[in-house]
């Protein structure tokens, strides 16, 4: 997933092969909840990312051991572990990107919310940041990359094409019926029958349950996606042009205040929240069907934050 880093004549690391050609900027990334089931492998994946120069690992307990383990990996990032509320501010200080697989605190950096239910936790985070006077709608992201990963995999299997060549936008929300893959916009075009599209869509919407049940309740299904979206954010911060990913963000794409769709990332935040383009009739119906449930989840989050 990540590329190696070359070095300039002066010894400074250089990004190459799709990242940029200038020296790599110093980037600090924090993982909050780093000692937990998703946080630990996510910390490892971010340590392996050559765009990361500092990695701050935070949790309420057990972080020093995780930090010590991850720090032995022979990659660029320097690792530090932080424990407890009194060390949270230090963990967040100077961060460019904060990834949250568990828990939520205020930050001025780009914030990637993985904590489920994303449909509610992103609105909760927005309200918390508003109260702290730090809210920037263009810096708060709900990570729905897992849905895109599944859509690519399921589509490639059904169409019998290489998954590396596939792209499928996924819009709406990040749970059950609110997940709407736009297979009509998938590339390369496979012209699947409507019956196949319905089966794939249902499998998408049940994908999280499928994994949790297979794990017998021991963990969730967000392992890989956080690192992919975090990498995209770092590329955007570093000025790589036209970085586009799907994410659950504050939006005017529909009448709902938050919605997952394609977003174009830039140096400090979201450059543009992209529209839905043309939808098939099946997708139009799916969009209208998901809105009430997604609205209820958003409202639940907002109401919870304002109790």
Beta strands, then each sheet from edge to edge (+ up, - down):
strand 1: 6-7
strand 2: 13-14
strand 3: 28-32
strand 4: 54-59
strand 5: 78-83
strand 6: 97-100
strand 7: 110-113
strand 8: 140-142
strand 9: 170-172
strand 10: 179-181
strand 11: 243-250
strand 12: 258-265
strand 13: 270-273
sheet 1: 1+ 2-
sheet 2: 5+ 4+ 3+ 6+ 7+ 8+
sheet 3: 9+ 10-
sheet 4: 11+ 12- 13+
end
